[in-house]
Amino acid sequence: MEVARGENRGREVRHVNVVREVRRLGEWRGRPVLYALPPARGGDAVAVLIQGKTDHRILGAAVRD
């Protein structure tokens, strides 16, 4: 993919694991809960991150292909 703008304009770059959308599923309160995940599109995967509310640390993660 050729970069159209910015400091890398005109360069050919390869992107791996590109985030296409960030969506908040809900608030986790430390107990089991089920969230409806968006469908994976065209070979993409869906990653779910559980993030600390105050310090934003990643507390857990999962991927669905």
C-alpha positions in Angstrom: 0.0 0.0 0.0 1.4 3.4 -1.0 1.0 6.2 1.6 -0.8 9.2 0.1 -0.1 11.8 2.8 2.1 12.7 5.7 5.8 12.2 6.4 5.7 8.7 4.7 4.0 10.1 1.5 5.1 8.1 -1.6 6.5 5.2 0.4 5.3 1.6 0.2 4.4 0.3 3.6 3.1 -3.1 4.9 0.5 -2.9 7.7 -0.1 -5.8 10.0 -2.9 -6.0 12.6 -4.4 -2.7 11.7 -7.2 -1.4 14.0 -10.1 -0.4 11.7 -12.7 0.5 14.4 -12.9 0.9 18.2 -16.2 0.2 19.8 -17.1 0.2 23.5 -19.1 -2.9 24.4 -20.0 -2.0 27.9 -18.7 -1.6 31.4 -17.1 -4.6 33.1 -17.6 -4.9 36.9 -15.3 -7.9 37.6 -18.0 -10.5 37.1 -18.8 -12.8 34.2 -20.9 -11.1 31.5 -21.8 -11.7 27.8 -21.4 -9.0 25.2 -22.7 -9.1 21.6 -19.6 -8.9 19.4 -19.7 -7.2 16.0 -19.2 -9.7 13.1 -15.7 -10.1 11.7 -15.5 -8.6 8.1 -13.8 -10.1 5.1 -11.1 -12.2 6.8 -10.6 -9.7 9.6 -10.6 -10.7 13.3 -12.3 -9.1 16.3 -10.2 -8.4 19.3 -11.7 -7.7 22.8 -9.7 -5.8 25.4 -10.7 -5.4 29.0 -9.2 -2.1 30.2 -8.8 -0.6 33.7 -11.1 2.3 34.2 -8.7 4.6 36.0 -5.2 3.6 34.9 -6.2 2.1 31.4 -4.1 -1.0 31.9 -5.1 -4.0 29.8 -6.5 -6.5 32.2 -7.6 -9.2 29.7 -7.8 -9.8 26.0 -9.3 -12.3 23.5 -9.5 -12.6 19.7 -12.2 -14.1 17.5 -11.4 -14.9 13.9 
